[in-house]
Amino acid sequence: MKTRTKRITQHAACTQPFLLVCCYICSMIIALIIYLAGGTVYAYTNLMYLPITLVAVTRGKIHGMIHACVSGLVIGPFMPLNQFQATQYPVNWLMRLAIFVMVAFVIGFLADYYKANYEQNLRRERTLQKAQSATLFSLVKLLESRDVTSGAHVERVSSSCKLLAEELQRLPKFQKQVDSAYIKTLYEACPLHDIGKVGIADDILLKPGKLTEKEFEVMKTHTVIGAETLSEIQQKYPGNKFLQMGIALTRSHHEKWDGSGYPDRSAGDAIPLSARIVALADVYDALRSKRPYKPGYSHEKAVEIIKHERGRHFDPVITDVFLAHEKSFQTLYDQFNEEGAVPLR
């Protein structure tokens, strides 16, 4: 967001002088139209409010009032009232000049006020962004302290989700939903997907063998624990997209396309897109990774398993995107190690 805001600010700084010049030229053209039309008695005089308003909105009350004075003088003492009267009464053009200045002041004052408000909100947003990044880092580190296999897993899944989302963005079906901001938020929120595991007891979380049915039911609750934890944070920051996506993918990344997943047994498009993306990336990484209870599978075997689960566990479209670019995911996985190498992207 900081980079985007900087680009917007730089663009505005470059365009404002050009816009100001255009407004002055526009005022001269309007003055010419008024003169050719026969004088200030006609409605064309009101066109002068357009450049005055534009300058006041974009440059503030000071520039707006200056432009209003210039505009008022241009159609002032030397502009005819009509074709029968070559000059205006002084009170006539002075009153118009005063009205122009007052309009510019009011509009410029409001523009300055809302600009200051906007900048204040931007500063708050940056502060919030730093706070949420620090929170994310702390939560992930807390999970890593309990589950040593989670560090590299988190990095790989985040990068895989970003790669999937970038490819989905090329498809017409997802172009409106998946933009650069969505991809960035997904990448940043993805590490939260297993954060609920901090609430799972060590004898289950760190068990070297296969979980019993009862233990697995306890393990399932990590989705709800994580989502509820983030929901409590969201109450203080309603409308925050980072937290909204974090809650969605944390709760639903173990849902399945056919409705057989957990915790809500959601199916199809009822599962948030972010969670459907994480689901595939998470499973691919789990299949490839060595765990105390299983060996790491080859890329080819992992791909075959995911292909078999198309339309059952995974969104068919997302699966097709993965299969079309499966070599990229293999390369990405190989960029990491279990100690947590630098991410590929």
N, C-alpha and C positions, 0 to 999 in steps of 0.2 A: 504493500500500500504506500509506503514511503516513497518508493521509486515512481509509482504512478502519480502521486501528488506532486512530486518534483517536476515530472514531465508536464503536467497540467499547468503548473505555475510558470514554467519556462515558456510554454506555448502562449499563455495569456500575456506575459511580459513582451513577447515579440509582436503579438497582434494588436495590442492596445494603441501604440503610437500610430500605426497604420489606420486603425479604426477612427482615431481622433481626427486625422487628416481628412479621411473620407467624410466625416460629419461636417467639417468646415466647408468642404467642397459642396456637399449636399445643401448646406445653408445658402451658399452662393447661388446654386442652381434654383433653389426655391425663390430666392429674392428676384432672380431674373424672370421666373414664371409669374410672380406677382406683378412685376413691372410690365411685362408684355400683356398680362391679362387686363391691365387698366388701373391697378392701384390696390391699396390695402383694404379698401372697403369690401373686397370680394373674399370668399371663403378660403381662397388659396393661402391666405396668411396663416391659417391654422396648421398648414403643413410644417411650419417652422417648429412646432412642438416635437416632431419626430426626431430630428437630430439632437435637439436639446435634451430630450428624455434619454436618448441612447448614450450621450456623453455622461449625463448624471448617473446613469445606472452602471456604466462600465468604469468611469474614472472618479466617481464621488462628487460631493457637493461643490467643492472648490472649482474643479474643472468645469462642472456643469454650469455654475453661476457665471464663470468667465465666458463660456460659450453663449449663454443666454444674453449677456451684455452685448457681445459682438453681433449676435443675430438681431437683437432689438435695435441696434444702431444701424445695421444694414438696411432694415426696412423702416427706418426712423425718419429723421428730418428731411432727407433728400428723396424720399419715396413719395410719389403722388398719392393722394387719397382716392381719386378716380380720374376719368378722362376730362372732367370739367374743372377739377381743382388740383393744381400742380403741386401744392404742398399740403401737409397735414397740420392740424392744430397741435401745438406742443404738448398740450395735456393728453392728446390722443396717443401719440407715440411714446410719451413718457409713461403713461399708464400701462401700455402694452409691454414696455421694457420692464417695468416693475413686476408685472404678472409673470413674464418669462423667467425672471430671476427667482421669484418665489416658488414657481413650479420646479425649477432646477434645484433649489435648496431643499424642498420637501422630498423630492425623489432621491436626490443625492444623499440626504441624511438617512433615509431608510436603507438605501443601498450600502452605505458605510456601516450601518448598524448590523445588517444581515451578513455583511462580509466579515465583520469582527466576530459575529456569532459563529459563522462557518469555520473560521480559523480556530476558534476556541474548541469547537467540536472535533476538528482535526487533531488538535493537541491531545484532547481526551482520548480519541481513538488510538493515537500512537501510544499513549500511556497504557491503554487497555491491551493493545497488541503486545507490548513488552511484558505486561503482567501475565497474559495468557501463555506467552512463550515460556516464561519462567515457570509457570504452573505446569505446563506440559513437560518441560525438562525435569522438574522435580518428581512428577508422578511417574514418568518413565524410568527415572533413576531408582525410584522406590521399588518399582516392579523388578528391575534388573538386580537389585540387591537380594531379592528372594528367589528369582528364577534366572540363573546365569545364561540360559539359552535364549532369553528374550531379546537381548540387545541387538544382535545381528539380524534376528528375525524381524524385529520392528523396522530396521533400516531397509531390509530387502522388500518387505511387504509394502512399505511406503513408496519406494521407487517403482515397484511393479504396478501399484495402483496408478501412479502418475503416468506410466507408460500406457496402461490400458485406457485411461481417460483421454490421453492425447490422441489415441487411435479412434476412440469413440467419437471424438469431436469432429472427425472427418465425415461421419455418417449423417445424412439429413435428419434422421430420427432424433439425434441427440444434440444437434447444433444449437438449438435455442437454450437447452439446459446446461450443456457442458461448454463453458467458455474458459478463458484463461484464469479468471477469478475463481471459478469452480475448481479447476485443476489445482490451483495453488492452495485453496482451502482444504481440498481433499488430501493433498500431500502433507499439509501441516497437521490435520486432525487425525490422520490414519494411525499414528503411533498410539493413540488412545484406545484402539479397538480392544485390547486385552487388559486395560487398566483395572477392570473389576477383579482380576486375579489377585490383587493385593488383599482382597477380603476372603480368599480361600485358604484354609488351613494348610500348613506345610506338609502334613502327612498325606494329603491328597494332591496338592500342587506339585510336590517334589517326589511323588511315589515313582520308583524305578520301573515298576511293572504295570500291567494293564489295570485300569480302574474297574472296581466292581460296579454293578448297576446302581447301587445306592451312592457310591462315591461319584459316579458320573453325573447323577442328578444334582449333587452338590456342586460339581464343577460347572454345570450348566448355568448356575446362578451368577457366574461372573459377568454375564451380559447385562443382567438386571442391576447388579451392584454398580457396575461401571456407569450405566446410563443414569441411574438415580443419583449417583455422586455428581455427575456433570450437570444434572437438572437442578441440583441445589445451587451450584455456581451460577447457572443461567438465570436464576431468579433475581440475582443482583445485576445481570447484564442482559435483559430481555431483548430479543431481536438480533443478538450476536450470531452471525452466520457460522463462525468457527465452532461455537458451542452447539448450535443446532445440528450441524453435520456430525460433530463428535458424538452427540447423543444418539443420532440415527444409526450410524455405523457401529457404534459400540453395542447397542441393544440388538441389532438385527443382522450382524455379520455371520451368524450361524443359522439364519433362516435359509430354507431351500425353495427353489423355484416351484416345486410340486406341493409345497405346503407341509412337508414332513419335518421341517427344522424346528428350532427353538429360539426364543422362549414363547413366541406368540403364534407359531404355526402360520405365519403369513405366507402368501403364495404370489407368484407372478409379479406384476408391476406394483402390487401393494407393498412389496419390499422396497425400501428406499434405494435409489440407484447407487448411492455411495456404498451401501452395505452389500449390494450385489457385486460391485467391483471388488471390494475387500474380500468377500467370500472366496472368489476364485483365486486371487493373489495369495490369500492366507493358506488355502489348501495346497496350492502348488508348492509354496515354500515348506509347508509341513511334510509333504510327500518327499521332497528332495533332502530334507534335513535328517541327520542322524539323531535319534533320541534314545534314552536308556531302554525303552521298550520296543524299539524298532530300528532297523538299519535305514540309511538314507537311500532312497530309490534313484535310479538313473533318470535323466531328463526324459528319455523316450518312454519309460514306464509311467512316469508322472503324467505325461501328455496323453497316453492311452487311457489312464484312469479318468482324467478330466473329460476327454472326448466321450467316454462311456456315460458320464454324468450329465451330459448336455441335455437340457430340458427336464432334468430331474433335480439335481442339486443346483445347477448353474443356469443362469439366464442364457438362452440359446444364442442371442446376438453377441453378448459379451464373450461367450465361449468361442464363437466363430472368429471374433477379433483376436482372441488369444491364440487360436490355432493358426491363424494367418501370419502371426508374428512370433511364433513360439521360439524361434532361434534367438530373437532379441531378449526374450525372458531367460533363456538359458545363459546367454552372455551376461546379462545383468546379475543372475544368481552367482555366477562364477567370479564376479568382481568382489564378492564378500567372503568373509570367513566367519567362523563361529565366535571369534574375538571381537567382531564388529569393524569391518574395514570401512574405508571412506565410501560413501554411496556413489553410484555410477552417475546419477543425474543431480 
